[in-house]
Amino acid sequence: MADKEATVYVVDLGESMADCHNGRSESDLDWSMRYVWDKISTTVAANRKTWTVGVVGLNSDDTDNDQEREGLKGYDNISVTKNIGPVTMASLRELQAQIRPSGSAGGDAISAVVVALAMINEYTKKLKYNRRIILVTNGESAIDGDQIEEVAFQLNESNIELIVIGVDFDDADYGFKEEDKSSAKATNEKILGKLVNQCSNGVLGTMAQAVEELSIPRIKAVRPFKAYDGTLSLGDPAKYESAMSIHVERYFKTKRATAPSASNVVVRPDHGGGPSQSTQTLDEDVMMGGTEFSGVKQMRSYRVNDPDAPGGKKDVEFEELAKGYQYGRTVVPISESDFETTKLETKKSFTIIGFIPFTSYEPFLNLGEASVVVAQKHNEEAELGLSAFIHALHEVESYAVARYVQKDGAPPQILLLKPNPGLEDGFECLYDVPLPFAEDVRSYHFPPLDKVVTVTGNALTEHRLLPMDDLKQAMSDYVDAMDLSEFGADDEGNPAEYVQIDELYNPTIHRVNQAIRTRAVHPEESIAPPAEILLRFSHPPEKLVEKARADIESLVELADVKKVPEKAQGRRFKKNAVKPLSGLDIDALLGGPAGQSRRTTISPDNAIPEFRQMLQTAEDDTTTQSAFKQMANIIRDLIKTSFADVKYAQASENLGVLREEIEKLDMPEDYNKIIKALKRSILTGELDGDRRDMWTTHIVGRGLGLVTSEENPLSKVTEDEAEAFKKP
């Protein structure tokens, strides 16, 4: 079960909070609320009913609290803006409307803390809660420090953490000191500091540090999750007395974190819209941006061809369908009963099937998340047995390989068990990672890097494709110069690892969370750029690059690195052609002597090279269209004169080149006209008989159908139209 939390934010709304100080362009209140909104929106995103929030307004225009209603003095200009309870998007919107600077300065911060303390005690009773009060103020209004000891005692008795964050408060540890501070503010800082010091769990900080640390991602604390509770066996205890059986528990050690997923919503009917006929609204509603939305449930209908049914199709129930698997060009249906026979019937088990030496295992075989295996709690026999097994593995320097089935019917896994005898950390356990099955391993063979094997079998150690000694040394020097292992510095200034594992965050996850929090609090504002801490390790340090510049330049020179010209895309005619690195005139080499006229015809015997050459030398649309037409006619003639399917492959190869070149010229509609005419000729028998196999196998099978708008924005063909076009 998740921890219960009760947090009350005491926010100073006094008239002084509307002023801007220390060169800031936003008021003290807006600047402070950056921190408050970030914390509250994080609670909203967690969506836990046990994480409750309350808000108290200090120096508000009116007074609304239980202490004042009971006739107690000193609680003026303090209002309970939100009672403690779960916070939602709707309550967040209500809070935003109420957090505004007031015209008052008569509230007392210590009294506001007492109001928050009473709210927490009343809500949490004696139950187990993490209790917290966060006071945000600039310290300009008067504070009565006479009851500090009593208030601190009550906070300690209730086990409440007090966090005071002051706007422009002095903080020697952070390195901030406000110049020209008023005497009243300096006195209030001392009073609040004294209150925090007397609390057993108190923190006093400056708002500058709090706002700066908002960019640091917050790591989600995850409680241990028990994935398995049963026996770890070696042999079959039911058959052999010598078999080993230890009662163990398995917990996740690492777990893959993912970015928050999106949900589909639809405008509620009573807010100007309604669900379509293919959707159904759910009971849960959410308030976003002042508009009510509902979740969307997808509903599908299945139809089959039926000449006797209206429209030629009839609806069928999902239960009547069977899964079909493609076998060649035939679909083989398998019923649910037949499919059940393919499933492996398994029983919950954790069985050791072998051992391998440390030296025989390669780390790249690891698959997925690691877990930890420990003895069952309060079971001395299991603890002793597992400890002996762990130390035995450690002494013989071997891993255990086990077959693991989490529960009955679950697919089996092969796990590698690594012993941890607790010699360094005092924690005895087995760490495990999943291993691949034989079908999961793909072995690829690559040519050697240190030699070139010729066709005759000779091995050459000196070749133009092999690096010479000077190039190897230059690369080695460059790698050494870019070493990050000691580029960082520790607290004492000594060289240390540049990339610390606890400072390495997943940019995708935390960037999405940042965007969600920003949009939740400020629906109309643009999302700020990613925090620098997320981008810190996405590029090498500038100082290190500058330090290694000489090695980089030497490597570039020895490797003869040259920039590859960008490939021209979407050009109609050959204008400003890129000059080859060799300096040769390719047109002259391919087109004949200088001054010879451009190619205007395409020979069927050499269609592809001549087609491409004609397009490269085209100077107007007329020549381009002529090339398209000639190539299309050559394709049609190949199909028409083909004996059976002898020339089908050649025709489809020509068609593929035609499609590729037309796409490069951003003229998809020209290709779509050609392929439509070709399909009509094939299906109507114009090309000397039944040529349907050419269409289904060599055109549709190779993906040479219509060019869709997804492939090229200039196309007017949708994906649905392209799919329908494939049918003969």
ZINOR-V258699 format. One record per backbone hydrogen bond with DSSP energy under -1.0 kcal/mol. NH is the residue of the N-H (numbers start at 1). CO is the residue of the C=O. E is the energy in kcal/mol with one decimal. If there is no record, write none. Layout:
BEGIN
nh->NH co->CO e->E
nh->NH co->CO e->E
END
This chain:
BEGIN
nh->5 co->50 e->-2.5
nh->6 co->130 e->-2.5
nh->7 co->52 e->-2.0
nh->8 co->132 e->-2.2
nh->9 co->54 e->-2.9
nh->10 co->134 e->-3.1
nh->11 co->56 e->-2.6
nh->12 co->136 e->-2.3
nh->13 co->58 e->-3.7
nh->15 co->104 e->-1.7
nh->17 co->14 e->-1.4
nh->18 co->15 e->-1.3
nh->19 co->16 e->-1.4
nh->24 co->21 e->-1.8
nh->28 co->19 e->-2.2
nh->29 co->17 e->-2.5
nh->31 co->27 e->-2.5
nh->32 co->28 e->-2.2
nh->33 co->29 e->-2.6
nh->36 co->32 e->-1.5
nh->37 co->33 e->-3.2
nh->38 co->34 e->-1.7
nh->39 co->35 e->-2.1
nh->40 co->36 e->-2.6
nh->41 co->37 e->-2.8
nh->42 co->38 e->-1.6
nh->43 co->39 e->-1.6
nh->44 co->40 e->-2.2
nh->45 co->41 e->-2.5
nh->46 co->42 e->-1.6
nh->47 co->43 e->-1.0
nh->51 co->48 e->-1.4
nh->52 co->5 e->-2.8
nh->53 co->85 e->-2.7
nh->54 co->7 e->-2.3
nh->55 co->82 e->-2.1
nh->56 co->9 e->-3.0
nh->57 co->79 e->-3.6
nh->58 co->11 e->-3.1
nh->59 co->77 e->-1.5
nh->60 co->77 e->-1.5
nh->64 co->78 e->-2.2
nh->69 co->65 e->-1.6
nh->70 co->66 e->-1.5
nh->71 co->68 e->-1.4
nh->72 co->67 e->-2.2
nh->79 co->57 e->-2.3
nh->80 co->64 e->-2.5
nh->81 co->55 e->-1.2
nh->81 co->79 e->-1.1
nh->82 co->55 e->-2.2
nh->85 co->53 e->-1.2
nh->92 co->88 e->-2.2
nh->93 co->89 e->-2.1
nh->94 co->90 e->-1.9
nh->95 co->91 e->-2.2
nh->96 co->92 e->-2.0
nh->97 co->93 e->-1.4
nh->99 co->95 e->-1.8
nh->100 co->98 e->-1.5
nh->102 co->13 e->-3.4
nh->112 co->108 e->-1.9
nh->113 co->109 e->-1.8
nh->114 co->110 e->-1.8
nh->115 co->111 e->-2.1
nh->116 co->112 e->-2.2
nh->117 co->113 e->-2.5
nh->118 co->114 e->-2.4
nh->119 co->115 e->-2.1
nh->120 co->116 e->-2.1
nh->121 co->117 e->-2.4
nh->122 co->118 e->-2.2
nh->123 co->119 e->-1.9
nh->124 co->120 e->-3.0
nh->125 co->121 e->-1.5
nh->127 co->124 e->-2.3
nh->130 co->4 e->-2.7
nh->132 co->6 e->-2.2
nh->133 co->161 e->-3.0
nh->134 co->8 e->-2.5
nh->135 co->163 e->-2.9
nh->136 co->10 e->-3.2
nh->137 co->165 e->-1.5
nh->151 co->147 e->-2.4
nh->152 co->148 e->-2.7
nh->153 co->149 e->-2.1
nh->154 co->150 e->-2.1
nh->155 co->151 e->-2.2
nh->156 co->152 e->-2.3
nh->157 co->153 e->-2.4
nh->158 co->154 e->-1.9
nh->160 co->155 e->-2.5
nh->161 co->131 e->-2.1
nh->162 co->201 e->-2.1
nh->163 co->133 e->-3.0
nh->164 co->203 e->-3.0
nh->165 co->135 e->-3.1
nh->166 co->205 e->-2.4
nh->167 co->137 e->-2.2
nh->169 co->166 e->-1.1
nh->171 co->176 e->-2.8
nh->175 co->171 e->-1.9
nh->176 co->171 e->-2.4
nh->186 co->182 e->-2.2
nh->187 co->183 e->-2.2
nh->188 co->184 e->-2.2
nh->189 co->185 e->-2.3
nh->190 co->186 e->-1.7
nh->191 co->187 e->-2.0
nh->192 co->188 e->-2.6
nh->193 co->189 e->-2.5
nh->194 co->190 e->-2.3
nh->195 co->191 e->-2.1
nh->196 co->192 e->-2.3
nh->197 co->193 e->-2.1
nh->198 co->194 e->-1.4
nh->203 co->162 e->-2.5
nh->205 co->164 e->-2.6
nh->207 co->166 e->-2.8
nh->210 co->206 e->-1.6
nh->211 co->207 e->-2.8
nh->212 co->208 e->-2.0
nh->213 co->209 e->-2.2
nh->214 co->211 e->-1.1
nh->215 co->212 e->-1.1
nh->216 co->213 e->-1.1
nh->227 co->250 e->-2.8
nh->228 co->250 e->-1.4
nh->230 co->248 e->-1.8
nh->232 co->246 e->-3.4
nh->233 co->350 e->-2.4
nh->234 co->244 e->-2.4
nh->239 co->236 e->-1.5
nh->240 co->236 e->-2.7
nh->244 co->234 e->-2.1
nh->246 co->232 e->-2.3
nh->248 co->230 e->-3.3
nh->249 co->374 e->-3.1
nh->250 co->228 e->-2.5
nh->251 co->372 e->-2.7
nh->252 co->225 e->-1.4
nh->253 co->370 e->-2.2
nh->254 co->370 e->-2.1
nh->266 co->294 e->-2.5
nh->268 co->292 e->-1.7
nh->271 co->268 e->-2.1
nh->273 co->268 e->-1.3
nh->279 co->276 e->-1.6
nh->280 co->297 e->-1.0
nh->282 co->295 e->-1.1
nh->286 co->293 e->-1.8
nh->288 co->291 e->-2.1
nh->291 co->288 e->-2.0
nh->293 co->286 e->-2.4
nh->294 co->266 e->-2.6
nh->295 co->284 e->-1.2
nh->296 co->264 e->-1.2
nh->297 co->280 e->-1.3
nh->299 co->278 e->-1.1
nh->304 co->314 e->-2.0
nh->306 co->312 e->-2.9
nh->309 co->306 e->-1.4
nh->312 co->309 e->-2.2
nh->314 co->304 e->-2.1
nh->316 co->302 e->-2.6
nh->320 co->317 e->-1.2
nh->321 co->318 e->-1.5
nh->323 co->334 e->-1.0
nh->325 co->332 e->-2.6
nh->327 co->330 e->-3.7
nh->330 co->327 e->-1.8
nh->332 co->325 e->-3.3
nh->334 co->323 e->-3.1
nh->339 co->335 e->-2.4
nh->340 co->336 e->-1.7
nh->342 co->339 e->-1.4
nh->343 co->340 e->-1.1
nh->349 co->405 e->-1.5
nh->351 co->403 e->-2.5
nh->352 co->233 e->-2.9
nh->353 co->401 e->-3.2
nh->354 co->401 e->-1.3
nh->356 co->399 e->-2.1
nh->358 co->397 e->-2.2
nh->360 co->357 e->-1.2
nh->361 co->358 e->-1.3
nh->365 co->362 e->-1.9
nh->366 co->363 e->-2.0
nh->367 co->434 e->-2.1
nh->371 co->432 e->-2.1
nh->372 co->251 e->-3.0
nh->373 co->430 e->-3.2
nh->374 co->249 e->-2.7
nh->376 co->247 e->-2.0
nh->379 co->376 e->-1.3
nh->383 co->379 e->-2.4
nh->384 co->380 e->-2.6
nh->385 co->381 e->-2.4
nh->386 co->382 e->-2.8
nh->387 co->383 e->-2.1
nh->388 co->384 e->-2.2
nh->389 co->385 e->-2.1
nh->390 co->386 e->-2.7
nh->391 co->387 e->-2.4
nh->392 co->388 e->-2.0
nh->393 co->389 e->-2.1
nh->394 co->390 e->-2.1
nh->395 co->391 e->-2.3
nh->396 co->392 e->-1.9
nh->398 co->393 e->-2.1
nh->399 co->356 e->-3.3
nh->400 co->417 e->-2.0
nh->401 co->354 e->-3.0
nh->402 co->415 e->-2.6
nh->403 co->351 e->-3.4
nh->404 co->413 e->-3.2
nh->405 co->349 e->-2.9
nh->409 co->346 e->-1.6
nh->410 co->407 e->-2.2
nh->413 co->404 e->-2.4
nh->415 co->402 e->-2.9
nh->416 co->433 e->-2.6
nh->417 co->400 e->-3.5
nh->418 co->431 e->-3.9
nh->420 co->429 e->-2.2
nh->429 co->420 e->-1.8
nh->430 co->373 e->-2.1
nh->431 co->418 e->-2.6
nh->432 co->371 e->-2.4
nh->433 co->416 e->-1.4
nh->435 co->414 e->-3.3
nh->440 co->437 e->-1.3
nh->452 co->460 e->-2.3
nh->454 co->458 e->-2.8
nh->457 co->454 e->-1.3
nh->460 co->452 e->-3.0
nh->466 co->463 e->-1.5
nh->472 co->468 e->-2.3
nh->473 co->469 e->-2.4
nh->474 co->470 e->-2.0
nh->475 co->471 e->-2.4
nh->476 co->472 e->-2.4
nh->477 co->473 e->-2.6
nh->478 co->474 e->-2.1
nh->479 co->475 e->-2.4
nh->480 co->476 e->-2.3
nh->481 co->477 e->-2.2
nh->482 co->478 e->-1.5
nh->483 co->480 e->-1.3
nh->487 co->484 e->-1.0
nh->488 co->496 e->-1.8
nh->490 co->494 e->-2.3
nh->493 co->490 e->-1.9
nh->496 co->488 e->-1.8
nh->498 co->484 e->-1.9
nh->503 co->500 e->-1.8
nh->510 co->506 e->-1.9
nh->511 co->507 e->-2.2
nh->512 co->508 e->-2.1
nh->513 co->509 e->-2.1
nh->514 co->510 e->-2.2
nh->515 co->511 e->-2.3
nh->516 co->512 e->-2.4
nh->517 co->513 e->-2.4
nh->518 co->514 e->-2.2
nh->519 co->515 e->-2.4
nh->520 co->516 e->-2.2
nh->521 co->517 e->-1.9
nh->522 co->518 e->-3.1
nh->534 co->531 e->-1.3
nh->538 co->535 e->-1.5
nh->545 co->541 e->-2.2
nh->546 co->542 e->-2.5
nh->547 co->543 e->-2.0
nh->548 co->544 e->-1.8
nh->549 co->546 e->-1.0
nh->552 co->548 e->-2.2
nh->553 co->549 e->-2.6
nh->554 co->550 e->-2.0
nh->555 co->551 e->-2.1
nh->556 co->552 e->-2.5
nh->557 co->553 e->-2.0
nh->558 co->554 e->-2.3
nh->559 co->555 e->-2.4
nh->561 co->556 e->-2.0
nh->570 co->664 e->-1.6
nh->574 co->618 e->-1.1
nh->575 co->573 e->-1.7
nh->583 co->580 e->-1.1
nh->586 co->584 e->-1.1
nh->589 co->585 e->-1.8
nh->590 co->586 e->-2.6
nh->591 co->587 e->-3.2
nh->592 co->588 e->-1.1
nh->596 co->593 e->-1.8
nh->606 co->603 e->-1.0
nh->610 co->606 e->-1.6
nh->611 co->607 e->-2.6
nh->612 co->608 e->-2.2
nh->613 co->609 e->-2.3
nh->614 co->610 e->-2.2
nh->615 co->611 e->-1.9
nh->616 co->612 e->-2.2
nh->617 co->613 e->-1.7
nh->624 co->620 e->-1.5
nh->625 co->621 e->-2.8
nh->626 co->622 e->-2.0
nh->627 co->623 e->-2.0
nh->628 co->624 e->-2.1
nh->629 co->625 e->-2.4
nh->630 co->626 e->-2.6
nh->631 co->627 e->-2.2
nh->632 co->628 e->-2.4
nh->633 co->629 e->-2.2
nh->634 co->630 e->-2.1
nh->635 co->631 e->-2.1
nh->636 co->632 e->-2.2
nh->637 co->633 e->-2.4
nh->638 co->634 e->-2.2
nh->639 co->635 e->-2.0
nh->640 co->636 e->-2.5
nh->641 co->637 e->-2.6
nh->646 co->643 e->-1.7
nh->651 co->647 e->-2.2
nh->652 co->648 e->-2.6
nh->653 co->649 e->-2.0
nh->654 co->650 e->-2.2
nh->655 co->651 e->-2.3
nh->656 co->652 e->-2.4
nh->657 co->653 e->-1.9
nh->658 co->654 e->-2.4
nh->659 co->655 e->-2.5
nh->660 co->656 e->-2.3
nh->661 co->657 e->-2.6
nh->662 co->658 e->-2.1
nh->663 co->659 e->-2.2
nh->664 co->660 e->-1.8
nh->665 co->661 e->-1.4
nh->666 co->663 e->-1.6
nh->667 co->662 e->-2.0
nh->670 co->667 e->-1.0
nh->671 co->667 e->-1.1
nh->672 co->668 e->-2.3
nh->673 co->669 e->-1.9
nh->674 co->670 e->-1.7
nh->675 co->671 e->-2.8
nh->676 co->672 e->-1.9
nh->677 co->673 e->-2.0
nh->678 co->674 e->-2.2
nh->679 co->675 e->-2.4
nh->680 co->676 e->-2.1
nh->681 co->677 e->-2.0
nh->682 co->678 e->-2.2
nh->683 co->679 e->-2.6
nh->684 co->680 e->-1.6
nh->686 co->681 e->-1.6
nh->689 co->685 e->-1.2
nh->695 co->691 e->-1.1
nh->696 co->692 e->-2.7
nh->697 co->693 e->-2.2
nh->700 co->695 e->-3.0
nh->703 co->700 e->-1.6
nh->704 co->699 e->-2.8
nh->709 co->717 e->-2.7
nh->712 co->708 e->-2.2
nh->715 co->712 e->-2.2
nh->722 co->718 e->-2.0
nh->723 co->719 e->-2.2
nh->724 co->720 e->-2.3
nh->725 co->721 e->-1.9
END
